[in-house]
């Protein structure tokens, strides 16, 4: 993955509640912010940002802040660490999280391909017209959303379906540490 941590790095122990909130905000906030931003474009460049653009940027920024909580976490360490630094239990968790992330991302890509096929056929002939990405900003939002999902989905599995995190003494972590 994108974050490799060696034994010299101490990952942050986060509770499952914190990680669940952070992954949900990251996965919901970015696409919601991008859609709000794209639906309320600035009509006149000299007018400045519209309320929709500000709201969209705020949601995308909140999503990136949530990612900053996820990135140094112990769950992200399991997902992104080199194999030689993981034990068998962590390797099994990582395999399950990658399987989940792959399945969800492939499903989203298939839905996107179906949407694009339907959108290409909807030429405004009266039946229906679908929004299609047409500018660099549209494709840029889709690309960075896909990158965010690729990184966060495996960690999301561990936060929502994985075992409760343990600290160095083997106790369940209930708060930030």
Order of alpha helices (4+ residues) and beta strands (2+ residues): alpha-alpha-alpha-alpha-alpha
